Every structure is written in C-alpha cells, then in structure tokens.
Amino acid sequence: MVTNNKGIDLIKHYESLHDGDLKKAGLQPKLDPVGIWTEGWGRAMIDPSTKKFLRGTGNKNRAYELQTIRSILEADAALRLDLASYEAEVYRMMSNGKYFFNDNQFSALVSMAYNAGGAAVMKTIPRVFNKTPEEVMKAFCMYNKGRVNGQLVELRGLTFRRKTEATLFSTGELKFFN
C-alpha cells in the first residue's frame, strides 16, 4: 500500500514549505514548534556530526549548511522517499492479519507516523480498529502534545492535524480543522 492523494495533501497542508528568506533563492529550513529544524515537507534535519536532530535557534546557520532541499520538486521527491519507510512500518503492523485498513485509514496512519513516529501509531492501531468515530478521534488526539522549553504542552497545530487524520480515518473525508 502507498499513501493516497488525500494523505499526501494532509501531510503537505500541516507540514508546509518555508521560503522565509526572500534574499535567498529557493526554500529554506524552518524551526518546528518543538525546536527541531526541518526542510521540505517537514523532513527533520539530522546533524551528521552528532547523529541527532538539529535543534534550536542557535543552529540556524548549521541548518542552512546542511540543507539539501531547495525546490518544490526536491521537497516532493524527498517526501515520497521518506514516506516509503513509514508506509512499510504501518504495513508491517498490519501484516500480522489482525488489522486491516482501507486506503484512507492507512494514509491517516502514515501521516501520523510521519509526524509522531511509529511508536505512536503502534499504540494507536488497536485503539482505532473497528471503533466509533468518537473513539478514533480520542485515540488520535492523544498525540497532540510536544515539549516546548522542557514542558509537555498541547500544540494547537497538532490538535488540528490529529482531528484531520481521525476524520480521514473514520469517514474518508479530508477536512482541515485550521
């Protein structure tokens, strides 16, 4: 299975591209709400010298040095490449035969994995399989928080995204909440 167009549109809507420095050609990296530098459609930047996420406003110059995505075409190609591993991860979780999801459900789970990681999806799958839309919404919205200045806080953008993912999962409708 691959992420369908609704899933791609969902990811692109919430990740967005950044062209914040109009003095520079092309796209630039941006700092996400939890302080991780990203490029393209939300690809987290890893510093090769530390093998860790590149974090903090003090690393802006380093983010620009490490940047590999400068155009929409490059961002789209990187997203497709990155999604393959998240799709495989969600598919592996389904492959035990215990869970089956349609294209929209699969795509909603891949969107969540892309943003929150595989562990969040692994915990979510049993909470959403054959559940009511209200139960699905509750399960997705458990992952609407991030650490900001060391504190775990609800992030409004994540709440909107989780509601969109839950709606796509439950109804097949792509409805944005922001």
C-alpha positions in Angstrom: 0.0 0.0 0.0 1.1 3.6 -0.6 -0.2 6.8 0.9 -3.1 8.1 -1.2 -3.5 11.7 -2.5 -5.6 12.7 0.5 -2.9 11.5 2.8 -0.2 13.4 0.8 -2.4 16.6 0.8 -2.9 16.2 4.6 0.8 16.0 5.2 1.6 18.9 2.9 -1.1 21.0 4.5 0.3 20.6 8.0 4.0 20.5 7.2 4.0 23.3 4.7 7.1 24.7 2.9 9.2 27.6 4.0 10.5 30.4 1.9 11.2 32.8 4.8 14.3 34.4 3.5 13.4 36.1 0.2 17.0 37.2 -0.2 18.0 33.5 -0.8 16.9 31.5 -3.8 14.6 28.6 -3.1 13.2 27.1 0.1 14.9 27.4 3.5 14.8 25.2 6.6 12.4 26.1 9.3 12.3 25.5 13.1 9.2 23.4 14.1 7.2 24.1 17.3 9.3 21.8 19.4 12.6 23.3 18.2 13.7 20.8 15.5 15.0 22.1 12.2 13.1 20.7 9.2 13.3 21.2 5.5 10.9 20.4 2.6 7.6 18.9 3.8 8.7 18.5 7.4 11.8 16.3 7.0 13.6 16.5 10.3 17.2 17.5 9.9 19.9 15.3 11.4 23.3 16.7 12.2 25.8 14.2 10.7 28.4 15.1 13.3 26.1 14.2 16.3 23.6 11.9 14.5 20.9 13.7 16.4 18.1 16.1 15.4 19.4 19.6 14.7 17.7 21.8 17.4 17.4 25.3 18.5 17.5 28.8 17.0 21.3 28.9 17.6 21.7 26.3 14.9 20.1 28.3 12.1 23.4 28.7 10.2 24.1 24.9 10.6 20.6 24.1 9.3 21.3 26.3 6.2 24.7 24.5 5.7 23.1 21.0 5.9 20.1 21.9 3.7 19.5 19.5 0.8 16.0 20.6 -0.3 15.8 23.9 -2.2 12.8 23.5 -4.5 9.2 22.1 -4.5 10.3 19.3 -6.8 13.1 18.3 -4.4 10.6 18.6 -1.5 8.1 16.3 -3.2 10.8 13.7 -4.1 12.1 13.7 -0.5 8.6 13.3 0.9 7.9 10.3 -1.4 11.2 8.8 -0.4 10.6 9.4 3.3 7.0 8.1 3.2 8.2 4.7 1.9 9.7 3.8 5.3 6.6 5.0 7.2 4.3 3.1 4.8 6.4 -0.1 5.3 6.2 0.4 9.1 2.4 0.8 9.1 2.1 -2.1 6.7 4.3 -4.3 8.9 2.0 -3.6 11.8 -1.0 -4.6 9.7 0.7 -7.7 8.1 0.0 -9.9 11.1 -3.5 -10.3 9.7 -5.1 -8.9 12.9 -5.8 -5.5 11.4 -7.0 -4.4 8.0 -7.3 -0.8 6.9 -8.6 0.8 3.7 -6.6 3.3 1.7 -7.8 6.4 3.7 -7.2 4.7 7.1 -3.8 3.5 6.0 -2.9 7.1 4.8 -4.1 8.7 8.0 -1.9 6.3 10.0 1.1 7.0 7.7 0.5 10.8 8.2 0.6 10.2 12.0 3.7 8.1 11.8 5.5 10.7 9.6 4.7 13.3 12.2 4.7 11.5 15.6 6.7 8.3 14.9 6.0 4.6 14.6 5.6 4.1 18.4 2.6 6.4 18.5 1.0 4.6 15.6 1.7 1.2 17.1 -0.2 2.3 20.2 -3.0 3.9 18.2 -3.8 1.0 15.9 -5.6 -1.2 18.5 -7.4 1.9 19.8 -8.9 2.7 16.3 -9.5 -0.7 14.8 -13.3 -1.2 14.4 -14.0 1.7 16.7 -16.6 4.6 16.5 -15.5 7.9 15.1 -15.5 9.4 18.6 -13.2 6.7 19.8 -10.9 7.2 16.8 -10.8 11.0 17.4 -9.9 10.4 21.1 -7.1 7.9 20.1 -5.6 10.2 17.5 -5.8 13.3 19.8 -3.7 11.5 22.5 -0.7 12.6 20.4 -1.3 16.4 20.2 1.5 17.4 22.6 5.1 18.4 22.3 7.9 19.5 24.5 8.4 23.3 24.4 11.0 24.7 26.8 11.1 21.3 28.6 7.3 21.3 29.2 4.9 18.9 27.6 2.1 21.1 26.2 -0.8 20.8 23.8 0.2 22.2 20.4 -2.8 23.7 18.6 -1.5 22.7 15.2 -1.1 19.1 16.3 -4.7 19.1 17.6 -5.9 20.3 14.2 -3.7 17.7 12.4 -4.9 14.8 14.6 -8.5 15.8 14.1 -7.9 15.8 10.3 -6.2 12.4 10.5 -9.0 10.9 12.6 -11.7 12.3 10.2 -9.9 10.8 7.2 -9.6 7.5 9.1 -13.2 7.4 10.1 -15.0 8.9 7.2 -12.6 9.0 4.2 -13.2 12.8 4.1 -10.2 15.2 4.0 -11.4 18.0 6.3 -8.9 20.6 7.6 -9.6 22.0 11.1 -7.5 25.1 10.8 
